[in-house]
């Protein structure tokens, strides 16, 4: 398997002096997805959990729904191609749309194709306390194994609202959610409640992928986009941004955040 890190040397300027240093940086490499023997597209990604990336990408695009549809998935010896063989034929989407991903994500799904929730679930769905949000964010930071080695990488985790269940890291934030989806399918995990916590910005595509995973709460350490806020409101998802260990912003369905009784009156 390809390494996630690469050793480099660089020069640092400080206080009128140059100094030579050695360090580790995150690897970014092209990996091609081949479906039923036909090359479809090439990602720019971190070469870890590539089987999960391929399966999760197809799941998030709505092209497969269960592990039973997968006949085989394997990474070629060179590590630059993932072959996925399905039990049924599938047509490659006619057009791949470039997303707002930091490494240029791809999707065939338009935001208008995301199915809204039939009933808003903010007032009768699962709830979470502010303290629990802080614990989950702290767990996200602690799970960043590759980030601590190199920096420059995104991390996303899937939680049941209590514990961190799955963790994925990649140079591309979209890729982390595809990897989580692939892990979820391939490991046949079943959770009653699903919460996504991520270091990445929440665009409409990130919300779309979180929705496919069945997340009712999405937490990011940075900002949402205007479209993701609108979609979260329509889909019944509680969207939280700028989350730190002791503060965060809630952009949709705040009633899912359980506040002390004397403060509930301020939440509309």
C-alpha positions as CSV (number, residue, x, y, z in Angstrom):
1,X,0.0,0.0,0.0
2,X,1.2,3.5,-0.7
3,X,2.3,5.6,2.2
4,X,0.2,8.5,3.5
5,X,3.3,10.5,4.3
6,X,6.3,11.7,2.3
7,X,9.7,12.9,3.7
8,X,10.8,16.3,2.4
9,X,13.5,18.9,3.0
10,X,12.7,22.6,3.0
11,X,14.2,26.0,3.8
12,X,12.7,28.2,6.5
13,X,13.3,31.9,6.7
14,X,13.2,33.5,10.2
15,X,14.7,36.6,11.7
16,X,17.0,37.2,8.8
17,X,18.3,33.7,8.6
18,X,17.7,30.6,6.4
19,X,17.6,27.2,8.0
20,X,17.2,23.8,6.4
21,X,14.7,21.4,7.9
22,X,13.3,17.9,7.3
23,X,9.7,17.1,7.7
24,X,6.7,14.9,6.6
25,X,3.9,16.1,4.3
26,X,0.7,14.5,3.3
27,X,0.7,12.5,0.1
28,X,-1.7,13.5,-2.7
29,X,-1.9,11.0,-5.6
30,X,-4.3,10.3,-8.5
31,X,-6.3,7.1,-8.1
32,X,-8.7,5.9,-10.9
33,X,-12.1,4.3,-10.2
34,X,-12.9,1.4,-12.5
35,X,-16.4,0.0,-12.4
36,X,-17.2,-3.4,-14.0
37,X,-14.0,-3.1,-16.0
38,X,-14.6,0.4,-17.3
39,X,-12.5,3.4,-16.0
40,X,-14.9,6.1,-14.8
41,X,-12.9,8.9,-13.1
42,X,-9.7,9.8,-11.3
43,X,-9.7,11.2,-7.7
44,X,-6.9,13.2,-6.1
45,X,-6.7,11.6,-2.7
46,X,-4.6,10.2,0.2
47,X,-3.9,6.6,-0.7
48,X,-5.4,4.9,2.4
49,X,-8.8,3.1,2.7
50,X,-9.1,3.1,-1.1
51,X,-11.5,0.2,-1.2
52,X,-13.8,2.1,1.2
53,X,-13.4,5.3,-0.9
54,X,-14.6,3.5,-4.0
55,X,-17.5,1.8,-2.4
56,X,-18.6,4.9,-0.4
57,X,-18.4,7.1,-3.5
58,X,-20.7,4.8,-5.4
59,X,-23.0,4.6,-2.4
60,X,-23.1,8.4,-2.0
61,X,-23.8,8.8,-5.7
62,X,-26.8,6.4,-5.3
63,X,-25.3,3.8,-7.6
64,X,-25.3,1.0,-5.0
65,X,-27.2,0.5,-1.8
66,X,-25.8,-2.5,0.0
67,X,-22.7,-4.7,0.4
68,X,-24.5,-7.6,-1.3
69,X,-24.3,-5.8,-4.6
70,X,-20.5,-5.9,-4.5
71,X,-18.9,-8.9,-6.1
72,X,-15.3,-7.7,-5.6
73,X,-13.3,-4.6,-4.8
74,X,-9.6,-4.4,-4.9
75,X,-6.7,-2.0,-5.3
76,X,-4.2,-2.8,-8.0
77,X,-0.6,-3.5,-6.9
78,X,0.6,-0.1,-8.0
79,X,-2.0,1.5,-5.8
80,X,-3.3,3.9,-8.5
81,X,-6.5,2.1,-9.5
82,X,-9.5,0.6,-7.6
83,X,-11.6,-2.0,-9.4
84,X,-15.2,-2.5,-8.2
85,X,-17.2,-5.3,-9.7
86,X,-20.9,-5.2,-9.1
87,X,-23.6,-7.9,-9.4
88,X,-25.5,-5.8,-11.8
89,X,-24.7,-3.4,-14.7
90,X,-24.6,0.3,-14.0
91,X,-24.3,3.2,-16.4
92,X,-21.7,5.8,-15.8
93,X,-23.3,9.2,-15.2
94,X,-23.2,11.3,-18.4
95,X,-21.6,14.2,-16.6
96,X,-19.4,14.6,-13.5
97,X,-19.8,18.0,-11.9
98,X,-16.8,19.5,-10.3
99,X,-17.6,20.3,-6.6
100,X,-16.2,22.8,-4.2
101,X,-13.8,20.2,-2.7
102,X,-10.4,21.4,-1.7
103,X,-8.9,18.8,-4.1
104,X,-11.6,19.1,-6.7
105,X,-14.3,16.6,-5.7
106,X,-16.7,15.1,-8.3
107,X,-20.4,14.2,-8.2
108,X,-23.2,13.5,-10.6
109,X,-25.9,14.5,-8.1
110,X,-27.4,18.0,-8.3
111,X,-28.6,19.7,-5.1
112,X,-32.1,19.8,-6.6
113,X,-32.0,16.0,-6.7
114,X,-31.6,15.6,-2.9
115,X,-34.9,14.3,-1.6
116,X,-36.3,16.5,1.3
117,X,-37.5,14.8,4.5
118,X,-41.2,14.1,4.4
119,X,-41.7,15.4,7.9
120,X,-39.3,17.8,9.7
121,X,-37.7,15.9,12.5
122,X,-36.1,18.7,14.6
123,X,-38.7,18.6,17.3
124,X,-39.3,14.9,17.6
125,X,-35.9,13.4,16.6
126,X,-32.9,12.6,18.7
127,X,-31.4,15.3,20.9
128,X,-27.9,16.1,22.0
129,X,-26.6,18.3,24.8
130,X,-24.0,21.1,24.3
131,X,-21.6,19.1,26.5
132,X,-21.9,16.1,24.2
133,X,-21.2,18.2,21.2
134,X,-18.0,19.5,22.8
135,X,-17.0,15.9,23.7
136,X,-17.5,14.8,20.1
137,X,-15.5,17.7,18.8
138,X,-12.7,16.9,21.2
139,X,-12.9,13.2,20.1
140,X,-12.5,14.4,16.4
141,X,-9.3,16.3,17.3
142,X,-7.9,13.3,19.2
143,X,-8.6,11.0,16.3
144,X,-6.5,13.0,13.8
145,X,-3.6,10.5,13.5
146,X,-2.2,11.5,10.1
147,X,-2.8,15.2,10.8
148,X,-0.6,15.1,13.9
149,X,2.2,13.6,11.7
150,X,1.9,15.9,8.6
151,X,-0.9,18.5,8.9
152,X,-2.7,19.4,5.7
153,X,-5.4,16.6,6.0
154,X,-9.1,16.5,6.8
155,X,-10.7,14.1,9.3
156,X,-14.3,13.0,9.5
157,X,-15.9,10.7,12.1
158,X,-19.2,8.9,12.4
159,X,-20.7,8.7,15.8
160,X,-23.8,7.2,17.4
161,X,-24.0,10.4,19.5
162,X,-22.1,8.9,22.3
163,X,-18.9,7.3,21.0
164,X,-16.8,7.7,17.8
165,X,-17.5,4.7,15.7
166,X,-15.5,5.3,12.4
167,X,-12.7,7.7,11.4
168,X,-11.5,8.6,8.0
169,X,-8.7,10.9,6.9
170,X,-7.9,12.3,3.5
171,X,-6.5,15.4,1.8
172,X,-10.0,15.9,0.4
173,X,-12.8,16.6,2.7
174,X,-15.4,15.0,0.4
175,X,-13.2,11.9,0.3
176,X,-13.4,11.5,4.0
177,X,-17.2,11.2,3.9
178,X,-17.0,8.7,1.0
179,X,-14.5,6.6,3.0
180,X,-16.9,6.7,6.0
181,X,-19.8,5.5,3.9
182,X,-17.6,2.7,2.5
183,X,-16.5,1.6,5.9
184,X,-20.1,1.7,7.1
185,X,-21.2,-0.6,4.2
186,X,-18.3,-3.0,4.1
187,X,-18.1,-3.5,7.9
188,X,-21.9,-3.9,8.0
189,X,-22.3,-1.4,10.9
190,X,-25.8,-0.5,12.1
191,X,-26.5,2.6,14.2
192,X,-29.8,3.9,15.3
193,X,-28.5,7.4,15.5
194,X,-25.8,8.9,13.3
195,X,-23.8,12.1,13.8
196,X,-21.1,13.3,11.5
197,X,-18.2,15.4,12.9
198,X,-15.7,16.8,10.4
199,X,-12.9,19.3,10.0
200,X,-14.1,20.2,6.6
201,X,-16.3,23.1,5.4
202,X,-20.0,22.0,4.9
203,X,-20.9,22.6,1.3
204,X,-24.1,21.3,-0.3
205,X,-22.2,18.2,-1.4
206,X,-20.9,17.5,2.1
207,X,-24.5,17.7,3.4
208,X,-25.7,15.5,0.6
209,X,-23.1,12.8,1.6
210,X,-24.0,13.2,5.3
211,X,-27.7,12.7,4.4
212,X,-26.9,9.5,2.5
213,X,-25.3,8.2,5.6
214,X,-28.5,9.0,7.6
215,X,-26.9,11.7,9.8
216,X,-29.4,13.8,11.7
217,X,-26.7,16.0,13.1
218,X,-23.7,17.4,11.2
219,X,-20.9,19.2,13.1
220,X,-18.0,21.0,11.5
221,X,-15.1,22.9,13.0
222,X,-15.5,25.5,10.2
223,X,-18.3,27.1,8.2
224,X,-21.4,26.0,6.3
225,X,-22.4,27.4,2.9
226,X,-25.7,29.2,2.3
227,X,-27.0,26.3,0.2
228,X,-26.0,23.7,2.8
229,X,-28.0,25.7,5.5
230,X,-31.0,25.8,3.3
231,X,-30.8,22.1,2.5
232,X,-30.3,21.2,6.1
233,X,-33.4,23.1,7.0
234,X,-35.4,21.2,4.3
235,X,-33.9,17.8,5.2
236,X,-34.5,18.1,8.9
237,X,-30.7,18.0,9.7
238,X,-29.3,20.0,12.6
239,X,-26.2,21.8,11.1
240,X,-23.5,23.0,13.5
241,X,-20.5,25.1,12.4
242,X,-17.4,26.7,14.0
243,X,-17.5,24.0,16.7
244,X,-14.8,24.1,19.3
245,X,-14.5,22.4,22.6
246,X,-16.8,24.9,24.4
247,X,-18.7,26.8,21.7
248,X,-20.5,26.4,18.4
249,X,-23.0,27.9,16.1
250,X,-26.3,26.2,15.2
251,X,-27.7,27.0,11.7
252,X,-30.7,24.8,11.4
253,X,-33.1,22.8,13.6
254,X,-31.7,24.1,17.0
255,X,-34.4,22.3,18.9
256,X,-32.3,19.1,18.6
257,X,-29.7,20.7,20.9
258,X,-31.0,20.1,24.5
259,X,-30.5,23.2,26.6
260,X,-31.2,23.8,30.3
261,X,-34.9,24.6,30.8
262,X,-34.2,28.2,31.7
263,X,-32.5,28.8,28.3
264,X,-34.9,26.9,26.0
265,X,-37.2,29.9,25.6
266,X,-34.4,31.6,23.5
267,X,-34.4,28.9,20.9
268,X,-37.0,29.3,18.1
